[in-house]
Amino acid sequence: MKRKILNYFLILILLNLAFANPISSPHAFYGNVLYNNGSLVSEGKIIAKINGIEKQSQEFLNGTYGYEKSFIVEGNPGEIIEFYIDGEDNVLAKVVLEFGQITNLNFTINVTPQNNSFPAEEGRRKSVQYIPKFYCEPNWQCSGWGECSEGIKTRVCKDSNRCEFSYNKPNEKTGCEIISSLTIKEEKFNWEIFLTATFLALLSALILLFWQRSK
C-alpha cells in the first residue's frame, strides 16, 4: 500500500514538471539602423536569435526600431543574443541577455559606395530625440482551476498590463488526482429465503429418518 502511494505522488510530481512553464527573462532593445556613412536605412527587418532559434523580429522604418513598439527578447540570463537583418547571414551584433535590461543598440550595415554615393543617401541621420517605451512589468491574473480531466487540470492566466512578453507567467496546467466515487450496494439479509431453506432441510431430514425406521 505504501509503495502504491509513493508511486502515485511520483506520478503527480512528474506531471507538474512536464507542464511547468520555463521561467524566461526579458531584455529590451531600441536604436538605429545605419549605413556605414551615417545615413539611416529606410526600411527592413531586425531579427534576434538565441542558439539559432528566432526569438523576436520587428520591421523598421526610417532606420529606427524598438520605439513605437517594444523589441523584447526572452531567454535565460547569460545566453547570447545574435542580431540579423532579414535576408542577411552576417551577424550584426552579439549581446549577453540580462534580466530586465533596456539596451540602446545601434546597427551599422557596411555597403560599398557606387558612383560616390550610398543607398538611402537621402536618409541622413536626423537630430530627433526618441524616447523608448518604459519597461513593462506583467501583472498576471489567473482563473480558478478547472475540473480534473485525464489527470490534468487547466486554468487561464492573463496579463492585465498587456506587456509583450510572458515573463514569470504562472503555470496554466498541472497534474491532478481523479477521485472516482464508488457506490457500495448494501445487501439486506433475506430472512424469507433462509427460513424456507431451513424448513426444507428439516423436512428432508425427517422424511429420511422416517424412511430408515420403516425398513
Rosetta blueprint (number, residue, H / E / L):
1 M L
2 K H
3 R H
4 K H
5 I H
6 L H
7 N H
8 Y H
9 F H
10 L H
11 I H
12 L H
13 I H
14 L H
15 L H
16 N H
17 L H
18 A H
19 F L
20 A L
21 N L
22 P L
23 I L
24 S L
25 S E
26 P E
27 H E
28 A E
29 F E
30 Y E
31 G E
32 N E
33 V E
34 L E
35 Y E
36 N L
37 N L
38 G L
39 S E
40 L E
41 V L
42 S L
43 E E
44 G E
45 K E
46 I E
47 I E
48 A E
49 K E
50 I E
51 N L
52 G L
53 I E
54 E E
55 K E
56 Q E
57 S E
58 Q E
59 E E
60 F E
61 L E
62 N L
63 G L
64 T E
65 Y E
66 G L
67 Y L
68 E L
69 K L
70 S L
71 F E
72 I E
73 V E
74 E E
75 G E
76 N L
77 P L
78 G L
79 E L
80 I E
81 I E
82 E E
83 F E
84 Y E
85 I E
86 D L
87 G L
88 E L
89 D L
90 N L
91 V L
92 L L
93 A E
94 K E
95 V E
96 V E
97 L L
98 E L
99 F L
100 G L
101 Q L
102 I E
103 T E
104 N E
105 L L
106 N L
107 F E
108 T E
109 I E
110 N L
111 V L
112 T L
113 P L
114 Q E
115 N L
116 N L
117 S E
118 F L
119 P L
120 A L
121 E H
122 E H
123 G H
124 R E
125 R L
126 K L
127 S L
128 V L
129 Q L
130 Y L
131 I L
132 P L
133 K L
134 F L
135 Y L
136 C L
137 E L
138 P L
139 N L
140 W E
141 Q E
142 C E
143 S L
144 G L
145 W L
146 G L
147 E L
148 C L
149 S E
150 E L
151 G L
152 I E
153 K E
154 T E
155 R L
156 V L
157 C E
158 K E
159 D E
160 S L
161 N L
162 R L
163 C L
164 E L
165 F L
166 S L
167 Y L
168 N L
169 K L
170 P L
171 N L
172 E L
173 K E
174 T E
175 G E
176 C L
177 E L
178 I L
179 I L
180 S L
181 S L
182 L L
183 T L
184 I L
185 K L
186 E L
187 E L
188 K L
189 F L
190 N L
191 W H
192 E H
193 I H
194 F H
195 L H
196 T H
197 A H
198 T H
199 F H
200 L H
201 A H
202 L H
203 L H
204 S H
205 A H
206 L H
207 I H
208 L H
209 L H
210 F H
211 W H
212 Q H
213 R H
214 S L
215 K L
